[in-house]
Amino acid sequence: CALRPAPCALRPAPGGRRHAHCGAATLTVAPPVGPKMKKMMGAKRRLQSRRQDFDNLVPFNADVDEILHAKESAKKGKILFLAKPGLRRFWHPVKNRPRSIYTTRTSYRMPLYWKCHRGPDHEWIATIPQMMQQAECPCCAGRRLSVTNCVATLHPQIAAQWHPYKNRKLTPEMVTALSRRQVWWKCDKGPDHEWRYRVDRRCAKASASDCPCCAGRRTSVTNSVATLNPGVAALWHHARNKGMRPRHVMAHALVEAHFLCGEGHMWEAVVLDLCRQYAGTAKPRCRKCEDGVPLSAEEQAALVARGAAPGEAPGEAPGEAPG
């Protein structure tokens, strides 16, 4: 330098520009690159050149620097994405910001937000150890109510039989199909077709035809002797049947009952057999009357005790209505 006898001690000009005081040209001195930096730069170039190969492992908009940082951080502690890659599909994309699954360690104990793509309300809060132990959506598993697993969505025919008022404020939209809660149901085929049953057992059958009255497992006004066989109900012996009425017994019941004809004959028979014998008969006659069998002493005494003459309406106890 003409102005300074010693070499120029000024800071080198960037980009190889000349010094203003002397015009001497200087070159930009690059910082020294260590082996670790060279390794990172090489890994970054390889990731950028093969980004399409990583589409199945990382999101499309994933930052390459973030992935490299996660790889370096894995040496200090286990990263969640590397330890459990399957949890990436449950990671909430918004509510966990600025935390990322590529930098969060498995030792993190605070609750995080998770989301499943199978439903708009499939969101829940859980810790990383809980998710690593059971990596599944609670809504898909039926442990939490959702619009995708309620009775109204999965079984609309069964939800149509939900009792309108006996379940209080509980609705089919508020119960999952796997719930063990017992609720009231109502069938539209009879005014007294009501029963109480568990939700999961009804939904497991996947059929709306589960009414016990329609199936013949419970007495109703639609399947009783008084409704289906009024002729047999007219022969009912109310005094000897001890409070059991024709409206309390199903027409296909395999129970024995006492019967009394208008002439005073008494006999005992199975309800189903008698209903089959007199099916469609409005005023049936007993076989003893058809065969001309006279009344026994017991039958005559019972007829006198009732104060009725032969041919009157049988079976009615004093002060009781028929049926």
C-alpha positions in Angstrom: 0.0 0.0 0.0 1.4 3.4 -1.0 0.0 5.2 2.0 1.0 2.6 4.6 4.4 0.9 4.7 2.9 -2.0 6.6 0.4 -4.4 5.0 -3.2 -3.2 5.0 -4.9 -4.2 8.3 -8.4 -3.2 7.2 -11.1 -5.8 7.1 -11.2 -7.5 3.7 -13.9 -6.1 1.4 -16.7 -8.6 0.6 -17.0 -10.0 -2.8 -13.4 -9.2 -3.8 -13.9 -5.4 -4.0 -11.0 -3.0 -3.8 -10.0 -0.8 -0.9 -11.0 2.8 -1.2 -7.8 4.2 0.2 -5.3 2.1 -1.9 -7.2 0.3 -4.5 -5.7 -3.0 -3.6 -7.8 -6.0 -4.5 -8.7 -8.5 -1.7 -10.6 -11.8 -1.8 -13.4 -12.8 0.5 -12.1 -15.3 3.1 -14.7 -18.1 3.7 -15.0 -19.4 7.3 -13.4 -22.7 7.9 -15.6 -25.7 7.3 -15.3 -28.5 9.8 -16.1 -32.2 9.2 -19.5 -31.9 11.0 -20.6 -29.0 8.9 -19.5 -30.8 5.7 -21.5 -33.8 6.8 -24.6 -31.7 7.4 -24.2 -29.9 4.1 -23.9 -33.2 2.2 -26.9 -34.6 4.0 -28.9 -31.5 3.1 -28.0 -31.8 -0.6 -28.9 -35.5 -0.7 -32.3 -34.8 1.0 -33.1 -32.0 -1.4 -32.2 -34.1 -4.4 -34.2 -37.0 -3.3 -37.2 -35.3 -1.7 -39.7 -37.3 -3.6 -38.4 -40.5 -2.0 -39.3 -39.1 1.4 -42.9 -38.2 0.6 -44.1 -41.4 2.4 -42.2 -40.6 5.5 -42.5 -36.8 6.0 -45.1 -34.2 5.0 -44.7 -32.6 1.6 -44.0 -29.2 3.1 -41.5 -30.5 5.6 -38.4 -28.4 6.1 -35.1 -30.2 5.3 -33.3 -28.3 8.0 -35.9 -29.4 10.6 -35.4 -33.1 9.6 -31.6 -32.7 9.9 -32.1 -31.0 13.3 -34.2 -33.9 14.4 -31.6 -36.4 13.3 -28.9 -34.6 15.3 -31.2 -34.2 18.3 -31.7 -38.0 18.3 -28.2 -38.4 19.6 -29.1 -36.5 22.8 -32.5 -38.1 23.3 -35.2 -40.2 21.5 -37.3 -38.2 19.1 -41.0 -39.1 18.9 -41.0 -39.3 15.1 -38.0 -41.7 15.0 -39.2 -43.8 17.9 -42.9 -44.1 16.8 -43.4 -43.0 13.2 -47.0 -44.2 13.2 -48.0 -41.4 15.6 -47.4 -38.8 12.8 -50.9 -39.5 11.4 -52.4 -38.6 14.8 -50.4 -35.4 15.5 -52.6 -32.4 15.6 -51.4 -30.0 12.8 -52.6 -26.8 14.5 -53.1 -27.1 18.3 -49.6 -28.3 19.1 -47.8 -25.4 17.5 -45.0 -24.4 17.7 -44.0 -27.9 18.9 -43.3 -30.4 16.1 -43.3 -34.2 16.1 -39.8 -34.1 14.5 -38.3 -32.3 17.5 -40.4 -33.5 20.4 -38.7 -36.1 22.6 -40.4 -39.2 24.0 -39.6 -38.0 27.5 -42.0 -35.1 27.1 -44.7 -35.5 29.8 -47.1 -32.7 29.1 -50.4 -33.5 27.4 -50.6 -32.9 23.7 -53.4 -32.7 21.1 -54.1 -35.6 18.7 -56.5 -35.8 15.7 -57.8 -38.6 13.6 -58.8 -38.1 9.9 -61.9 -40.4 10.1 -64.1 -37.8 11.8 -64.4 -34.1 12.2 -64.6 -34.4 16.0 -62.0 -37.1 16.4 -59.8 -35.0 18.7 -58.4 -35.9 22.1 -55.7 -35.0 24.6 -53.1 -37.6 25.7 -49.5 -37.8 26.8 -46.8 -39.3 24.7 -46.4 -42.4 26.9 -50.1 -43.0 26.7 -50.0 -42.8 22.9 -47.0 -45.0 22.6 -48.7 -47.6 24.7 -52.0 -47.5 22.9 -51.7 -45.7 19.5 -55.4 -45.6 18.4 -58.2 -43.2 18.2 -60.6 -43.4 21.1 -63.5 -42.4 18.9 -62.8 -45.2 16.4 -62.4 -47.7 19.2 -65.8 -46.7 20.6 -64.5 -45.4 23.9 -65.5 -41.8 23.2 -68.7 -40.4 21.7 -68.5 -39.0 18.2 -70.8 -38.2 15.3 -69.4 -41.3 13.5 -70.0 -43.9 16.2 -73.3 -42.9 17.8 -76.4 -45.0 17.5 -78.2 -42.5 15.3 -75.4 -42.7 12.7 -74.5 -46.4 12.7 -77.9 -47.9 13.3 -80.7 -45.5 12.2 -83.4 -48.3 12.2 -82.6 -49.1 15.8 -82.5 -45.4 16.7 -86.0 -45.1 15.3 -87.2 -47.4 18.2 -85.7 -45.1 20.9 -88.4 -44.4 23.5 -89.5 -40.8 23.2 -89.8 -40.0 26.9 -88.7 -42.8 29.2 -85.0 -42.1 28.5 -85.5 -38.5 29.7 -83.0 -36.2 27.9 -80.9 -39.0 26.5 -81.0 -39.3 22.7 -79.4 -41.7 20.2 -76.9 -39.0 19.3 -75.6 -39.1 22.8 -74.8 -42.8 23.1 -72.2 -44.9 21.3 -73.1 -48.2 19.6 -70.8 -50.0 22.1 -72.3 -48.5 25.2 -73.5 -50.9 27.9 -76.1 -48.6 29.1 -79.6 -50.0 29.4 -82.3 -47.8 27.8 -85.9 -48.0 26.9 -87.1 -49.0 23.4 -90.6 -48.8 21.9 -92.0 -50.6 18.9 -94.7 -49.1 16.7 -96.5 -52.4 16.2 -98.3 -52.2 19.5 -99.2 -49.6 22.2 -97.5 -51.7 24.9 -94.5 -52.9 23.0 -92.0 -51.4 25.3 -88.9 -53.0 26.8 -85.5 -52.2 28.4 -82.3 -53.5 26.8 -78.6 -52.8 26.5 -77.4 -50.6 23.6 -74.4 -52.7 22.6 -76.4 -55.9 22.5 -79.1 -54.4 20.3 -76.6 -52.9 17.9 -74.6 -56.1 17.7 -77.6 -57.8 16.2 -77.8 -55.0 13.6 -81.6 -55.7 13.2 -84.6 -53.6 14.2 -86.8 -56.7 14.7 -85.8 -57.3 18.3 -89.1 -56.5 20.0 -89.8 -59.1 22.6 -93.6 -58.7 22.1 -93.3 -59.2 18.4 -91.0 -62.2 18.9 -93.5 -63.8 21.3 -91.3 -63.6 24.4 -93.5 -61.1 26.3 -97.3 -60.8 26.6 -98.9 -57.9 24.8 -102.3 -56.9 23.7 -101.3 -58.0 20.2 -100.5 -61.6 21.1 -102.7 -62.4 24.1 -105.5 -65.0 24.1 -108.1 -62.3 24.6 -107.0 -60.6 21.3 -106.1 -63.5 19.1 -108.7 -66.1 20.3 -111.7 -64.5 21.8 -113.6 -67.8 21.6 -111.1 -69.5 23.9 -111.1 -66.4 26.2 -114.9 -67.0 26.6 -114.2 -70.4 28.0 -111.7 -69.1 30.5 -112.4 -70.3 34.1 -111.6 -67.1 36.1 -112.2 -68.7 39.5 -109.8 -71.6 39.1 -107.1 -69.8 37.2 -106.3 -67.7 40.3 -106.1 -64.2 38.9 -104.6 -65.2 35.5 -106.6 -63.6 32.8 -106.7 -64.2 29.1 -105.1 -60.8 28.4 -102.1 -62.0 30.6 -101.4 -65.2 28.6 -100.0 -65.5 25.1 -102.0 -67.5 22.6 -99.0 -69.8 22.0 -98.1 -70.3 25.6 -97.3 -73.8 26.8 -99.1 -73.4 30.1 -102.1 -75.3 31.5 -105.2 -73.4 32.4 -108.8 -74.3 33.5 -111.7 -73.8 31.2 -115.5 -73.8 31.7 -118.1 -74.1 29.0 -121.6 -72.6 29.0 -123.2 -75.9 30.0 -121.0 -76.2 33.1 -118.3 -78.7 31.9 -114.9 -78.0 33.4 -111.6 -79.3 32.1 -107.9 -78.4 32.0 -105.8 -78.0 28.8 -102.8 -76.4 27.4 -103.5 -72.9 26.1 -101.7 -73.5 22.8 -103.5 -76.7 22.1 -106.9 -75.2 22.8 -106.2 -72.1 20.7 -105.2 -74.3 17.8 -108.4 -76.4 18.3 -110.7 -73.4 18.3 -108.8 -71.1 15.9 -111.3 -68.8 14.1 -114.3 -70.0 16.2 -116.3 -67.3 17.8 -118.5 -69.6 20.1 -116.7 -72.9 20.5 -118.3 -75.9 22.1 -116.4 -78.3 24.3 -116.1 -81.9 23.4 -118.2 -83.0 26.4 -121.1 -81.0 25.0 -120.6 -82.5 21.5 -120.5 -86.0 22.9 -123.4 -85.4 25.3 -121.5 -86.1 28.5 -123.6 -85.2 31.5 -122.3 -82.9 34.3 -120.5 -84.5 37.1 -121.4 -84.0 40.7 -118.6 -81.5 41.1 -119.6 -79.6 38.0 -123.2 -79.5 39.2 -122.2 -78.2 42.6 -120.0 -75.5 41.1 -122.8 -74.5 38.8 -125.2 -74.1 41.8 -122.6 -72.2 43.8 -122.2 -69.7 41.0 -126.0 -69.3 40.8 -126.0 -69.7 37.0 -128.1 -71.8 34.8 -126.7 -73.9 32.0 -126.1 -71.9 28.9 -125.1 -68.6 30.6 -121.7 -66.9 30.1 -119.2 -69.1 31.8 -116.1 -68.4 33.8 -116.9 -64.9 35.2 -116.3 -64.6 38.9 -118.8 -62.4 40.8 -117.9 -58.7 40.5 -115.2 -59.3 37.8 -115.3 -58.3 34.1 -114.4 -60.9 31.5 -111.0 -60.9 29.8 
